[in-house]
Amino acid sequence: MAAQHEVVIIGGGNAGISLAARLERYGVKDVALVEPREHHLYQPLFSHIAGGRASAKEAIRPQEPLIPDGVTWIRDAAAGIDTDANTVTLESGATVSYGQLVVCPGLQYDWDAVPGLAEAVHSPHGASHYEFELAPKAWTLLSGLKSGTALFTMPAGPIKCGGAAQKPMYLACDYWKGLGVLDRIRVVMVQPYPTVFGVPEVDRELDRKIAEYGIELWTNSELLSVDAAGQLATIRNTATGAEENLHYDVLNGVPPQSAPDWLKATDLPAAGDAGGFVEVDRQTLRHIRFPNVWSLGDAAGTTNSKSGGALRKQTMVLAKNLVAARKGKPLPAKYNGYSVCPFTVSRNTVVFAEFDDRYRPMPTVPRVPTWNESRLSWVVDRNIFPQVYWNMILKGRA
């Protein structure tokens, strides 16, 4: 017989744990969390690890102490969802019945979408700070480079914190500048969009840093393939169709990303959504077709930039709405599309981008331009945010 829970949450990352904690605080007592991993990762620090400004041990903790008191931890992975039977199938073959279901398993990395990329980041000349195990390697390679070409790539489509693809690049450039070798290193950033980020105010500040470091920004460009043995990247300009082969000495690659394959195979994504994201009302975070299904975070089909800052807002909205829905009441909260990206543009300054799902500035303090390069923003991002995450966000208190 299947286990039964009032609320089942798929995914024990930031979204799942912080939501479970908030629901417990709101009086929901029968919450189960489906998550196979024994360790929890704070992903915003990966960029700092790859840039030599944090150690790997700061970004990882055991999962068990983080599970909120009273929440049932199902140490298994989701493999399917039956919306007619209101059940989740687990990889072990067991099933779990739900009254309300929250789907937040995060994204999967589609390394094979770029031929040769997986091999390249595991080669002696490549890494990726999007993988926890490879982030320290990225810093080893970048800090050891004294001349040659450093290539940084970002894929098109929804990814975890799109701005994070650039952060180790700025940290490395400032490091090379301090060593006096920056002028001997060709730094290339492959950006799939027309500008460096998309928020005009932020673009101007980042363009200034790009000029300061002498970075070559290849806009409207995408990585087509990589020859790991030959250290050769093939890059296409999507505006002209022209292709160019670039030899690199160090590659920091970011993979294309999508919802997990098992989620794509369910009836939760919208018809024709190749990314497999859960079809939700972008304000209430409730599924369009299944009223007892919800989603937030990276796997949700929302239009915001996917980030921890966006997730914090979504958690508050979803928790309030789910509690109201259980009581048959109207949904009281709406997500406004907010997201945030702290760009580490030097080894002690940050450009703090706050914006909505239309990439319009949305500063937390009205009329305060947080996108200006700032040492204070560095302290907030590097020192304060990790403590807030471990001690408040994951406890449903921020």
TORZA-933965 format. One line per 3 residues: number of its first residue (from 1); for each residue x, y, z of N, C-alpha, C. Coordinates in pm, whole numbers. Layout:
NUM> X/Y/Z/X/Y/Z/X/Y/Z; ...
END
This chain:
1> 85/-120/0/0/0/0/88/125/0; 51/222/-82/130/344/-94/124/425/34; 238/486/68/239/581/178/154/702/139
4> 93/766/237/5/880/210/48/1000/293; 49/1117/229/83/1240/298/-5/1353/247; -34/1445/335/-118/1559/297/-50/1644/191
7> 80/1671/211/158/1746/112/285/1667/83; 312/1646/-45/436/1583/-88/514/1684/-170; 640/1704/-132/728/1796/-203/837/1715/-270
10> 851/1731/-401/957/1662/-475/1075/1756/-489; 1186/1721/-424/1307/1802/-432/1345/1860/-297; 1468/1831/-254/1515/1878/-124/1624/1982/-133
13> 1617/2065/-238/1710/2176/-248/1656/2297/-173; 1698/2414/-214/1651/2538/-152/1499/2544/-152; 1437/2517/-268/1291/2528/-280/1220/2433/-185
16> 1257/2305/-190/1184/2205/-113/1196/2222/36; 1319/2245/85/1337/2255/230/1278/2385/285; 1302/2496/217/1250/2623/269/1097/2624/265
19> 1038/2563/162/892/2555/156/837/2464/265; 900/2348/285/855/2256/389/858/2323/526; 965/2397/551/976/2467/680/867/2572/695
22> 840/2643/589/737/2748/597/598/2686/616; 571/2575/546/442/2509/563/423/2459/706; 530/2405/764/523/2362/903/489/2480/994
25> 550/2593/968/523/2712/1048/379/2759/1030; 321/2732/912/183/2773/885/82/2670/933; 129/2564/998/36/2468/1057/6/2345/975
28> 76/2325/864/58/2203/784/146/2095/845; 87/1991/900/163/1896/982/207/1769/910; 143/1734/800/179/1608/732/247/1640/599
31> 375/1675/607/454/1711/489/563/1607/468; 577/1559/345/683/1464/311/771/1525/203; 900/1502/214/999/1557/121/1071/1443/51
34> 1062/1439/-82/1127/1335/-161/1261/1387/-210; 1370/1330/-160/1504/1377/-195/1606/1267/-165; 1680/1221/-266/1774/1111/-243/1910/1154/-189
37> 1950/1280/-210/2086/1321/-177/2108/1335/-26; 2224/1293/17/2261/1298/158/2325/1430/197; 2361/1512/97/2424/1641/125/2349/1753/53
40> 2354/1870/111/2286/1988/59/2391/2090/15; 2367/2150/-101/2464/2243/-158/2408/2384/-165; 2491/2482/-129/2456/2624/-146/2521/2671/-276
43> 2443/2671/-383/2498/2691/-516/2554/2830/-544; 2502/2938/-484/2561/3069/-513/2710/3079/-481; 2761/2992/-393/2904/2998/-362/2990/2930/-467
46> 2930/2856/-560/3010/2785/-660/3096/2884/-741; 3038/3001/-773/3113/3101/-849/3233/3151/-769; 3214/3170/-639/3324/3215/-553/3431/3107/-542
49> 3390/2981/-538/3488/2871/-533/3570/2872/-661; 3503/2885/-776/3573/2884/-905/3659/3008/-924; 3629/3114/-850/3709/3236/-858/3809/3251/-746
52> 3825/3148/-664/3925/3152/-558/3888/3236/-439; 3759/3261/-418/3716/3346/-307/3631/3272/-204; 3625/3139/-216/3555/3057/-117/3611/2915/-126
55> 3598/2842/-18/3639/2701/-19/3517/2614/-42; 3540/2495/-96/3430/2405/-128/3352/2365/-2; 3421/2352/110/3353/2305/231/3249/2405/282
58> 3260/2532/242/3161/2631/284/3026/2611/216; 3024/2539/104/2903/2529/23/2828/2399/43; 2872/2313/135/2810/2182/149/2786/2149/297
61> 2670/2090/325/2637/2044/460/2555/1915/451; 2557/1836/556/2472/1715/557/2324/1753/545; 2250/1674/473/2109/1703/448/2021/1684/572
64> 2048/1578/647/1955/1540/754/1928/1651/856; 2029/1723/906/1999/1828/1005/1919/1944/947; 1914/1954/814/1843/2064/751/1696/2034/728
67> 1657/1906/734/1517/1871/716/1437/1925/835; 1333/2003/811/1257/2063/922/1197/1957/1014; 1192/1987/1142/1130/1897/1239/985/1870/1198
70> 947/1744/1204/810/1707/1170/788/1670/1025; 886/1700/939/875/1667/796/930/1527/774; 858/1444/700/902/1308/667/998/1313/549
73> 1118/1264/569/1217/1263/461/1212/1128/392; 1171/1128/266/1169/1007/184/1299/1006/104; 1392/921/143/1526/920/82/1524/839/-47
76> 1462/895/-146/1444/829/-275/1428/939/-379; 1433/901/-505/1418/998/-614/1285/976/-684; 1223/1084/-726/1099/1074/-802/1128/1019/-941
79> 1036/936/-992/1052/879/-1126/930/902/-1214; 819/944/-1153/698/967/-1231/586/1019/-1144; 483/1075/-1208/368/1131/-1137/242/1087/-1209
82> 146/1035/-1135/16/998/-1189/-86/1098/-1133; -125/1194/-1215/-215/1299/-1167/-358/1250/-1151; -393/1137/-1213/-527/1081/-1193/-536/1011/-1057
85> -431/937/-1023/-431/864/-896/-374/946/-781; -320/1065/-812/-255/1150/-711/-141/1074/-640; -53/1018/-722/60/944/-666/190/983/-735
88> 297/967/-659/433/985/-711/500/848/-710; 558/809/-822/634/685/-830/781/717/-803; 844/636/-720/983/657/-683/1073/561/-761
91> 1202/594/-766/1296/508/-839/1303/368/-779; 1275/356/-651/1277/225/-585/1159/138/-627; 1061/198/-693/940/127/-730/823/155/-638
94> 849/214/-523/743/248/-428/661/366/-481; 543/385/-425/459/499/-460/420/576/-334; 394/703/-352/352/791/-244/228/866/-290
97> 122/862/-210/0/934/-242/4/1074/-181; -53/1169/-252/-53/1307/-204/-192/1369/-208; -214/1462/-116/-330/1548/-124/-297/1671/-207
100> -182/1731/-177/-126/1842/-252/17/1804/-291; 55/1836/-413/188/1803/-463/262/1929/-503; 386/1943/-458/473/2053/-499/593/1994/-572
103> 614/2039/-695/719/1985/-781/832/2087/-792; 945/2056/-730/1061/2147/-736/1191/2068/-736; 1212/1983/-838/1332/1900/-842/1455/1969/-899
106> 1442/2096/-938/1555/2164/-999/1570/2128/-1145; 1686/2159/-1201/1713/2136/-1342/1811/2021/-1360; 1816/1968/-1480/1921/1873/-1516/2015/1941/-1614
109> 2139/1898/-1613/2239/1952/-1704/2246/1864/-1829; 2218/1925/-1943/2215/1852/-2070/2351/1863/-2140; 2451/1801/-2080/2587/1809/-2133/2595/1761/-2278
112> 2520/1657/-2310/2530/1598/-2444/2470/1687/-2552; 2400/1793/-2514/2344/1884/-2614/2453/1960/-2690; 2572/1968/-2632/2687/2029/-2699/2793/1920/-2714
115> 2809/1866/-2833/2904/1756/-2852/3044/1790/-2801; 3098/1704/-2718/3234/1721/-2668/3246/1803/-2541; 3137/1869/-2498/3148/1958/-2382/3173/1880/-2254
118> 3103/1770/-2234/3124/1691/-2112/3267/1641/-2104; 3319/1592/-2215/3458/1546/-2217/3553/1662/-2188; 3521/1779/-2242/3610/1894/-2229/3622/1941/-2084
121> 3508/1947/-2011/3515/1999/-1874/3580/1899/-1779; 3592/1774/-1822/3661/1674/-1741/3805/1650/-1790; 3846/1726/-1889/3981/1714/-1943/4077/1802/-1861
124> 4207/1792/-1884/4303/1875/-1809/4292/2025/-1834; 4215/2065/-1936/4209/2208/-1970/4069/2267/-1954; 3976/2192/-1892/3841/2243/-1880/3780/2216/-1745
127> 3676/2292/-1713/3603/2275/-1588/3468/2344/-1604; 3385/2333/-1501/3257/2403/-1499/3219/2429/-1354; 3199/2556/-1320/3162/2587/-1182/3015/2559/-1155
130> 2941/2511/-1256/2803/2468/-1231/2798/2330/-1167; 2909/2258/-1168/2921/2129/-1100/3006/2149/-975; 2953/2112/-860/3024/2132/-734/3162/2068/-737
133> 3171/1947/-793/3298/1875/-794/3401/1941/-885; 3355/2020/-984/3447/2082/-1079/3481/2227/-1047; 3409/2287/-954/3434/2429/-922/3575/2453/-869
136> 3628/2371/-775/3767/2393/-732/3867/2376/-846; 3838/2283/-937/3926/2263/-1052/3929/2388/-1139; 3815/2455/-1153/3811/2577/-1233/3910/2680/-1180
139> 3914/2695/-1047/4007/2792/-990/4152/2746/-1007; 4178/2618/-996/4314/2567/-1018/4361/2602/-1159; 4273/2583/-1257/4312/2613/-1395/4326/2763/-1419
142> 4230/2841/-1370/4232/2985/-1394/4348/3051/-1323; 4373/3014/-1199/4482/3076/-1124/4619/3035/-1178; 4625/2920/-1245/4751/2874/-1300/4782/2929/-1438
145> 4684/2995/-1500/4703/3049/-1634/4780/3181/-1627; 4889/3191/-1700/4968/3315/-1703/4973/3377/-1841; 4932/3302/-1942/4922/3352/-2079/4834/3255/-2158
148> 4782/3302/-2271/4698/3216/-2352/4554/3265/-2359; 4461/3173/-2385/4320/3209/-2405/4232/3139/-2302; 4151/3218/-2235/4052/3166/-2140/3914/3188/-2200
151> 3839/3079/-2215/3707/3084/-2278/3599/3053/-2176; 3500/3142/-2169/3386/3125/-2079/3260/3119/-2166; 3173/3021/-2140/3054/3005/-2225/2927/3005/-2143
154> 2820/3046/-2209/2686/3044/-2150/2589/2995/-2257; 2501/2900/-2224/2405/2852/-2325/2280/2938/-2331; 2206/2924/-2440/2076/2988/-2450/1974/2908/-2370
157> 1859/2970/-2347/1751/2901/-2277/1758/2921/-2128; 1655/2878/-2056/1653/2893/-1910/1765/2814/-1844; 1840/2879/-1756/1943/2811/-1678/1942/2868/-1537
160> 2012/2801/-1448/2025/2851/-1311/2106/2979/-1313; 2047/3087/-1264/2115/3216/-1251/2206/3244/-1370; 2147/3291/-1479/2223/3314/-1601/2346/3399/-1581
163> 2340/3495/-1491/2456/3580/-1468/2573/3507/-1406; 2546/3393/-1341/2653/3319/-1275/2757/3269/-1373; 2718/3253/-1500/2813/3207/-1601/2932/3301/-1613
166> 2910/3430/-1582/3014/3530/-1598/3100/3552/-1474; 3050/3515/-1358/3114/3558/-1233/3259/3513/-1217; 3294/3384/-1242/3434/3346/-1228/3526/3421/-1325
169> 3471/3462/-1437/3550/3537/-1535/3600/3669/-1477; 3512/3744/-1414/3553/3871/-1355/3650/3849/-1239; 3623/3748/-1157/3713/3719/-1045/3852/3681/-1095
172> 3857/3602/-1203/3986/3563/-1261/4057/3683/-1322; 3983/3767/-1392/4045/3884/-1454/4107/3976/-1350; 4038/3998/-1240/4093/4082/-1134/4217/4018/-1073
175> 4214/3887/-1061/4332/3814/-1010/4450/3830/-1105; 4425/3808/-1234/4532/3822/-1334/4583/3966/-1339; 4492/4061/-1322/4532/4202/-1321/4628/4229/-1205
178> 4596/4172/-1088/4682/4188/-972/4819/4125/-991; 4824/4016/-1066/4952/3949/-1094/5032/4019/-1203; 4965/4106/-1279/5033/4174/-1389/5039/4093/-1516
181> 4950/3992/-1530/4954/3907/-1649/4828/3920/-1735; 4735/4005/-1695/4608/4014/-1767/4628/4048/-1913; 4726/4133/-1943/4748/4174/-2082/4806/4062/-2168
184> 4844/3951/-2106/4896/3836/-2181/4789/3727/-2199; 4670/3753/-2147/4563/3653/-2153/4447/3708/-2235; 4407/3630/-2335/4289/3665/-2414/4168/3603/-2346
187> 4075/3686/-2304/3956/3641/-2233/3835/3657/-2326; 3766/3547/-2352/3650/3548/-2442/3528/3497/-2367; 3420/3574/-2375/3293/3535/-2315/3190/3514/-2427
190> 3135/3392/-2438/3033/3361/-2538/2896/3382/-2475; 2823/3478/-2527/2693/3518/-2472/2586/3501/-2580; 2481/3422/-2555/2382/3395/-2661/2288/3510/-2692
193> 2289/3614/-2610/2192/3722/-2626/2258/3849/-2678; 2179/3950/-2717/2236/4070/-2781/2322/4156/-2689; 2299/4146/-2557/2379/4225/-2463/2434/4133/-2356
196> 2516/4190/-2268/2583/4108/-2169/2488/4047/-2067; 2374/4114/-2040/2279/4058/-1944/2134/4082/-1981; 2098/4203/-2016/1960/4227/-2058/1889/4338/-1985
199> 1943/4380/-1870/1890/4496/-1798/1979/4615/-1834; 1928/4717/-1903/2015/4823/-1955/2106/4885/-1850; 2054/4914/-1732/2137/4975/-1628/2250/4882/-1587
202> 2221/4755/-1578/2324/4656/-1541/2421/4637/-1655; 2371/4634/-1778/2458/4618/-1895/2564/4727/-1899; 2525/4851/-1870/2622/4961/-1875/2734/4940/-1774
205> 2700/4895/-1654/2802/4873/-1552/2891/4755/-1587; 2832/4648/-1637/2912/4532/-1676/2998/4562/-1798; 2943/4637/-1893/3024/4675/-2010/3146/4755/-1969
208> 3131/4837/-1866/3246/4914/-1816/3353/4822/-1761; 3313/4719/-1686/3410/4624/-1632/3472/4539/-1744; 3392/4504/-1842/3443/4427/-1956/3551/4505/-2029
211> 3527/4634/-2048/3627/4719/-2113/3751/4733/-2025; 3731/4746/-1895/3842/4760/-1802/3934/4639/-1807; 3877/4520/-1818/3957/4397/-1820/4001/4356/-1961
214> 3946/4422/-2064/3982/4385/-2200/3920/4254/-2246; 3804/4223/-2193/3734/4098/-2228/3671/4112/-2367; 3680/4007/-2447/3609/4000/-2574/3471/3940/-2549
217> 3368/4020/-2565/3231/3972/-2545/3171/3937/-2681; 3147/3809/-2703/3088/3762/-2828/2938/3745/-2805; 2860/3846/-2843/2715/3839/-2825/2651/3764/-2941
220> 2523/3728/-2922/2449/3650/-3022/2531/3529/-3069; 2595/3463/-2975/2685/3353/-3010/2657/3231/-2922; 2685/3113/-2974/2662/2991/-2899/2773/2891/-2927
223> 2802/2811/-2826/2900/2705/-2838/2834/2586/-2909; 2890/2548/-3025/2833/2438/-3102/2892/2304/-3063; 3024/2299/-3043/3091/2173/-3011/3229/2204/-2956
226> 3289/2101/-2895/3423/2117/-2840/3505/1992/-2875; 3626/2016/-2920/3725/1910/-2938/3818/1916/-2818; 3792/1829/-2719/3868/1837/-2594/4015/1809/-2615
229> 4046/1710/-2698/4186/1673/-2720/4262/1786/-2789; 4196/1853/-2883/4261/1961/-2955/4243/2098/-2892; 4167/2104/-2779/4138/2230/-2710/4079/2332/-2807
232> 3980/2287/-2883/3922/2369/-2988/3771/2379/-2968; 3720/2501/-2962/3577/2526/-2948/3523/2583/-3077; 3410/2529/-3123/3343/2582/-3241/3226/2667/-3195
235> 3227/2793/-3237/3130/2891/-3192/3058/2949/-3312; 2926/2961/-3301/2846/3015/-3412/2781/3146/-3371; 2788/3242/-3462/2716/3368/-3445/2574/3345/-3495
238> 2477/3350/-3404/2340/3318/-3442/2275/3425/-3529; 2333/3545/-3530/2278/3652/-3613/2321/3638/-3759; 2446/3592/-3780/2499/3583/-3917/2512/3440/-3966
241> 2514/3344/-3872/2535/3205/-3909/2681/3167/-3924; 2770/3264/-3911/2913/3237/-3927/2965/3153/-3811; 3057/3061/-3841/3118/2976/-3739/3268/3004/-3730
244> 3320/2991/-3611/3463/3015/-3588/3517/2912/-3491; 3636/2862/-3520/3704/2771/-3429/3801/2851/-3343; 3791/2833/-3213/3875/2908/-3119/3955/2810/-3034
247> 4088/2824/-3038/4173/2742/-2952/4177/2805/-2813; 4160/2723/-2712/4161/2773/-2575/4268/2701/-2492; 4313/2769/-2390/4403/2708/-2292/4327/2665/-2167
250> 4221/2742/-2135/4130/2705/-2026/3988/2731/-2073; 3902/2632/-2051/3760/2646/-2082/3679/2630/-1955; 3592/2729/-1928/3491/2712/-1823/3356/2708/-1893
253> 3298/2588/-1902/3177/2570/-1980/3053/2555/-1893; 2943/2612/-1939/2814/2599/-1872/2722/2521/-1963; 2663/2412/-1916/2581/2327/-2003/2442/2383/-2026
256> 2378/2350/-2140/2235/2375/-2154/2159/2300/-2045; 2042/2352/-2009/1969/2296/-1895/1820/2284/-1927; 1756/2189/-1861/1612/2168/-1880/1558/2096/-1757
259> 1428/2077/-1754/1367/1999/-1646/1413/1854/-1657; 1412/1779/-1547/1454/1639/-1552/1371/1559/-1654; 1434/1460/-1715/1366/1381/-1818/1239/1315/-1766
262> 1243/1266/-1640/1123/1199/-1587/1006/1297/-1577; 1037/1425/-1549/931/1525/-1539/875/1559/-1677; 962/1564/-1777/916/1589/-1914/816/1483/-1960
265> 831/1361/-1907/745/1250/-1949/608/1250/-1881; 587/1339/-1784/458/1349/-1717/366/1442/-1795; 242/1459/-1746/150/1551/-1812/150/1689/-1746
268> 255/1720/-1669/262/1850/-1601/314/1963/-1689; 409/1939/-1782/452/2050/-1868/342/2090/-1966; 351/2211/-2015/259/2256/-2119/288/2183/-2249
271> 186/2163/-2331/204/2096/-2459/305/2174/-2544; 403/2103/-2596/503/2166/-2682/619/2230/-2610; 622/2221/-2476/733/2279/-2401/849/2179/-2399
274> 946/2201/-2484/1060/2109/-2495/1143/2106/-2368; 1139/2217/-2293/1216/2222/-2170/1157/2140/-2058; 1028/2107/-2069/964/2023/-1970/926/2090/-1841
277> 915/2222/-1841/885/2295/-1718/737/2282/-1680; 711/2281/-1549/575/2261/-1499/488/2382/-1534; 374/2354/-1592/283/2459/-1638/205/2516/-1520
280> 247/2633/-1471/181/2694/-1357/133/2834/-1391; 37/2881/-1314/2/3022/-1318/123/3099/-1266; 174/3193/-1340/301/3257/-1307/291/3348/-1185
283> 171/3378/-1141/155/3459/-1022/123/3374/-899; 33/3278/-912/-7/3198/-795/80/3074/-777; 147/3028/-885/234/2909/-885/155/2779/-872
286> 25/2787/-895/-61/2668/-899/-69/2618/-1043; -75/2486/-1059/-80/2429/-1193/-205/2476/-1266; -192/2498/-1395/-303/2548/-1475/-416/2445/-1485
289> -380/2315/-1493/-481/2211/-1517/-508/2122/-1396; -418/2116/-1302/-433/2028/-1186/-428/2114/-1059; -542/2142/-998/-547/2239/-887/-476/2194/-760
292> -442/2066/-747/-368/2023/-628/-220/2001/-656; -174/2058/-767/-32/2051/-803/24/2193/-811; 145/2210/-758/212/2340/-753/358/2323/-796
295> 420/2434/-832/563/2426/-863/627/2561/-840; 755/2557/-804/834/2679/-786/979/2646/-814; 1060/2749/-823/1202/2727/-845/1234/2699/-991
298> 1347/2631/-1012/1402/2616/-1146/1313/2535/-1240; 1237/2438/-1188/1155/2352/-1274/1018/2410/-1306; 984/2523/-1247/854/2585/-1271/855/2663/-1402
301> 744/2658/-1473/733/2729/-1600/698/2875/-1583; 781/2946/-1509/763/3089/-1489/858/3165/-1582; 836/3294/-1599/915/3372/-1694/1030/3447/-1630
304> 1043/3438/-1499/1151/3510/-1429/1285/3443/-1453; 1392/3518/-1430/1526/3460/-1428/1536/3369/-1306; 1585/3248/-1326/1586/3149/-1219/1702/3178/-1123
307> 1667/3206/-998/1769/3243/-899/1716/3216/-759; 1808/3215/-663/1767/3198/-524/1682/3313/-474; 1711/3433/-522/1632/3548/-482/1489/3538/-532
310> 1471/3490/-655/1338/3468/-708/1266/3360/-627; 1339/3255/-594/1281/3143/-520/1233/3185/-382; 1307/3273/-317/1266/3318/-183/1129/3383/-189
313> 1105/3465/-291/974/3529/-307/868/3425/-341; 902/3331/-427/806/3229/-467/764/3140/-350; 859/3109/-262/829/3024/-147/720/3087/-61
316> 732/3216/-35/633/3286/46/495/3281/-20; 492/3304/-151/366/3306/-224/302/3168/-224; 380/3066/-260/323/2931/-272/273/2880/-137
319> 350/2903/-32/308/2855/100/173/2915/140; 157/3045/123/32/3110/158/-83/3058/72; -57/3040/-58/-164/2996/-148/-203/2851/-123
322> -106/2765/-95/-137/2625/-70/-220/2610/58; -183/2685/160/-260/2680/285/-404/2726/261; -420/2832/183/-555/2881/153/-633/2780/71
325> -567/2717/-26/-635/2620/-113/-685/2500/-32; -609/2457/66/-650/2344/150/-779/2375/225; -800/2504/251/-920/2545/325/-1033/2589/232
328> -1010/2574/102/-1112/2613/6/-1127/2763/-10; -1025/2839/29/-1032/2985/22/-963/3037/-104; -993/3161/-145/-924/3221/-259/-774/3233/-232
331> -694/3227/-337/-549/3236/-321/-510/3382/-294; -443/3408/-182/-421/3548/-141/-294/3613/-196; -197/3533/-245/-65/3589/-276/-32/3577/-424
334> 47/3671/-473/90/3671/-612/240/3697/-621; 307/3618/-702/451/3639/-729/464/3744/-838; 552/3842/-815/563/3957/-905/676/3946/-1007
337> 738/3830/-1019/843/3812/-1120/981/3856/-1077; 997/3892/-949/1125/3942/-899/1236/3838/-911; 1356/3887/-947/1476/3803/-942/1595/3893/-911
340> 1706/3829/-879/1825/3905/-842/1949/3828/-885; 2052/3901/-924/2179/3838/-959/2294/3927/-912; 2370/3884/-812/2489/3960/-771/2608/3922/-859
343> 2655/4016/-940/2771/3992/-1026/2899/4025/-949; 2984/3927/-928/3113/3951/-862/3210/4006/-966; 3214/4139/-981/3291/4199/-1090/3437/4224/-1054
346> 3474/4203/-927/3614/4205/-886/3624/4115/-763; 3741/4111/-704/3759/4022/-590/3706/4081/-460; 3649/4202/-467/3587/4259/-348/3474/4356/-380
349> 3419/4350/-503/3304/4434/-536/3201/4353/-615; 3076/4398/-604/2963/4330/-669/2874/4433/-737; 2821/4396/-853/2713/4469/-917/2585/4390/-886
352> 2494/4452/-813/2377/4383/-760/2257/4412/-850; 2219/4315/-932/2109/4335/-1027/1979/4280/-970; 1880/4366/-951/1745/4327/-910/1649/4368/-1021
355> 1565/4276/-1066/1484/4302/-1184/1363/4210/-1185; 1265/4243/-1272/1145/4161/-1281/1154/4067/-1401; 1044/3998/-1432/1048/3899/-1539/1046/3961/-1678
358> 1043/4093/-1684/1059/4164/-1811/1191/4239/-1815; 1278/4205/-1723/1413/4260/-1712/1411/4412/-1693; 1313/4457/-1615/1308/4597/-1572/1362/4604/-1430
361> 1438/4708/-1396/1492/4718/-1260/1382/4710/-1155; 1408/4634/-1047/1314/4621/-937/1392/4621/-806; 1454/4735/-770/1533/4737/-648/1448/4717/-524
364> 1504/4646/-426/1433/4621/-301/1401/4752/-231; 1497/4843/-231/1475/4977/-177/1446/5069/-295; 1324/5118/-310/1288/5198/-427/1384/5315/-451
367> 1416/5333/-578/1498/5446/-625/1644/5436/-577; 1686/5322/-523/1826/5303/-488/1890/5214/-595; 1982/5268/-676/2040/5193/-788/2143/5090/-741
370> 2098/4971/-706/2188/4868/-655/2282/4813/-762; 2261/4851/-887/2345/4798/-995/2481/4869/-1004; 2505/4968/-922/2637/5031/-919/2736/4939/-847
373> 2857/4928/-900/2960/4846/-837/2983/4891/-693; 2987/4794/-601/2990/4830/-459/3063/4727/-375; 3142/4776/-278/3205/4687/-180/3103/4635/-80
376> 3006/4717/-46/2902/4675/47/2823/4557/-10; 2793/4564/-140/2721/4453/-204/2803/4325/-199; 2936/4338/-206/3021/4220/-193/3003/4156/-54
379> 3005/4238/48/2988/4186/184/2854/4115/198; 2750/4176/142/2617/4116/149/2615/3981/78; 2670/3976/-43/2665/3854/-124/2755/3745/-68
382> 2877/3782/-32/2976/3680/7/2964/3638/153; 2933/3731/242/2936/3701/385/2799/3687/450; 2707/3775/412/2577/3776/480/2481/3673/420
385> 2470/3668/287/2374/3578/225/2393/3432/264; 2516/3378/268/2528/3237/308/2475/3211/448; 2498/3302/540/2447/3284/676/2295/3294/680
388> 2240/3387/603/2094/3397/595/2036/3269/537; 2104/3213/439/2055/3090/375/2049/2975/474; 2162/2946/539/2166/2829/627/2079/2847/751
391> 2073/2971/803/2011/2992/934/1869/3049/930; 1827/3100/814/1695/3160/807/1610/3107/692; 1665/3112/568/1585/3071/451/1544/2925/463
394> 1641/2837/495/1609/2694/504/1521/2662/625; 1504/2756/713/1415/2739/828/1279/2806/804; 1259/2858/681/1131/2920/648/1108/3052/715
397> 1216/3124/746/1203/3250/822/1254/3371/744; 1282/3354/617/1329/3469/536/1288/3449/392
END
